[in-house]
């Protein structure tokens, strides 16, 4: 024992040193330095990502007057094969298709601010109970943001981007304009984008000439466009088409908002 009452083996590198001051052992100090460097690297990566996003962020407000020249989903499909796509104005799209899409994808489209919170909560509850990723609960506005600029991944950063773009779309564009864009960029079958291309491909008519049953078939394709589209004999596809047709006939009030 030393005169101070401490064991002879105690040193400045031990748990105590000086006038009762704590000095971390070398291994602890090395871990702290490593964590500090890791935090700086993470911060640098975050700042670089934020800078890149700022530089490449789309001109959302410009879509109020200018139609998009392409979309992220269309470009992805082009890399895999041929794409059919023709833009048409809102007035040249059948009201039956507008009704079918609304009852199928987003019945509350004209009343929400871009997010259907009740649907989101339900999806999260189901995902928690089933220990799976949340199912799709996207509004039409969210789908426009995703289709135009993003991807279908569940990346958390992608979901943040989608939320920000959705806010901007709702702020700068009318509901009519958002629906017009959606009907022109949505995929209605493998490589078939927009109402006009779908009407020509499957029925030999224009988007304006689509009837109620044809519209229901196209709307049913939206959830699974790679496997459900007019001409497919899947029982699930027929069931979805009939479901949409029934909802269209029940939601007569939609005639007033389209």
N, C-alpha and C positions, 0 to 999 in steps of 0.2 A: 504494500500500500504506500502511496506517496503521502507527503505531508498534507496535501489538500483533501485526502480521503478518497481520491479516485484510484482505481486500479492502475498499476504501473503500465499495463498494456494500452491504456487509452491514449489516443493521439489526435492530432488536428483533423485527420481524415475520418475519425470515428463519429459517433452520434453526438458528442459534445466537444466543445473546444472553447478556449478563451474564457470569458467571464459568463459562462452558462450559455453562450451562443451556440445554436444548433448548426452543424455543418453536415450537409448530405454526403453520403459516401460517393466515390467516383462513379460507380455504376448508375446510381440515381441521377447524377448530373448529366451523364451521357444520354440517358433516356429522355431527360427533359430537353436537351439540345436537339435530339432527334425529332421529338414531337414538335418543337418550335419550327424546325426546318420544314417538316411536313405541312404544318399549318400555313407557312409562307408560300409553299408550292401550291397548295389548294387555293389560297387567296389569289395567287397570280393566274391560275387556270380560270377561276371564276371571273376575274376582271377581263381576261382575254375573251372568254365566251360572251360576256356582256357587251364588250366593245364590238365584237363581230356581229352580234344580233342587232346592235344599234345601227351599224353601217349597212346591213343587208335587210333591215326591217321593211316590209312591203308598204306601199302607199295605199292604205286601206281607204282613206277618204276619197281618193281618185276614182274608186269604183262607182261612186255615185253618178258619174258622168261617162266613164270609160269602161267598156267591157273587157274582161281579162282575155289576153291573147292565148293563154294555155293554163294548165294547172299542174300541180305536183303529181297528181294521180294520172293525168293524161300523159305526161312526160315519162312516167314510170312504165305505163302500158306501151308507149311507142318503142321503148327499148326491148320489149318482148315480142313485138309484132305490129301489125297494122292497126290503126285506130280510125274509127268513124266519128266525126264530130262536126256539127254545123250549128252556129249560134243563131237563135231566133229571138225576137222580142217577146215580151210578156203577153201581148195581145194576140200573138200567133201561136199560142199554146192552148190546147183544149182545156176548158174549165173542168172537165171531167178528170183530167190528169192532175190538176191542181188540188181538187178535192181528194182524189185517191192518195196522193202523196201526203197531204196533211193528216188524214185519218190514220195512215200507216206509220208515218215517221214522227209527227209532232202536232197533235190535235190542239195543243195550247199555244201554238206558234204566235198568234196575234195578241196574246195576253201576257206573255212573259217578256223578260228583259234579256233573253239570250240563254238563260239557264232555267231548267225545269227542276227546281230544288226538291220537290216531292219525289220525282223519279230518281234523282241522284241518291237521296236517302234510302229509298227502297233498294236500289242496286247495291249500295254499300252494306245494308243489313244482310242481303242475300249472300253477298260475297263473304262476309264475316262468318255467317252460319255454315257456308259450304267450303270455307277455307280456300277460296279461289280469288282470282283477280275480278274486279267489278265488271259486270256485263255492260254492254253499251246502253247508255242513257242519254245520248247526245241529242240536242235540239237540232233543228235545221240550220240555225245560225252556226252552231259549233261544227256541224258537218261541212258547211261552206268554208270555214276557217281551215279545217283539216284538209279538205279536198284541194283547195287552192294552193296552200303553202306548206303543208306538213306531211305526216305519214300516218299510218294506222298503228304504230307501235304504242306500247303502254309506258314509254319512257316518261318519268315524272317531269323532266324539263320540257318535254314536248307538250304535256298536259298544261303546264304553266303558260307556254306560248299560245296554246289554243284558247285558254281563258282570256288572255290579254287581247288577242285578235277578235274574239267573240265580242268583247266589250266595245272595241272600236267599230266593228261592223254595225252593232246596234246603235251606236252613237251617231255614226255618219250616214248610214243608209236607211231608207224606208223599209218597212216589212215587204212591200211589193217588190222592191229592188233585190232584197236578199232572196226572196223566193224565186225571182226570175233567174238569178245567178245559179241557185241550186238546181233548178230544172234544166239548166244548160250544161252543168258540169258533172252532175251525178252519173254514175255508171249503171246502165240498164242491162248489161250483158257483157261478156268478154270483149273488151276493146270498143264498146259502143257507149259513147258519152253524149248525154243531152237528149232532150225529148225529140228533137227533129231527126237526129240520126237513128234513134230507136224506132220511131214511127215508120221511117223509110225502110229500115232493115227488116222489121218483123211484119209490117202490115201493108207496105207499099203505099202509104199515105203520108200526109204532112202531120206535124204536131197538132195543128189546128183541127184536123179531121178525126182525131181519136175519139172513139165511142167510150161508153161507160165500162164495158167489159174489158176492152183493150187497155184502158187506163188502169184498171185494177190489176191486170196482169203485169204491166210495167212497174207499178208501185210495189208489187210483191217481189219483184226482182231486186229491189234496192238493198235488202238486207243480206243477200247472197248472190251478187251479180255474176259470179264465176260459175255458179251451178244452177241458178234459178233464172230463167228468162223464157219468153214466149217460144213455144215449141217443145219445151222440156215436159216429160210426162211424169215427173215426180209427184207422188201423192202429197208430200208436204207443200210443194209449190201450189198445187190446186187448192189445198186447204187454205193457204194464206191468201190466195186470190179471192176465194169466196168470202173469207173473213173481211177483207177490205171492202168488197162490194156491199156486204151487209152494213158495215159501218158508214159507208157513203150514203146509203139510203136512210139511215137513221139521223145523220148529221145534216139535215136540210138547211140549217142556219148558215152553213158554210157558203151558200150561194151569195149571201149578203157581204162577205168579206173578201171574196176573190175577184 
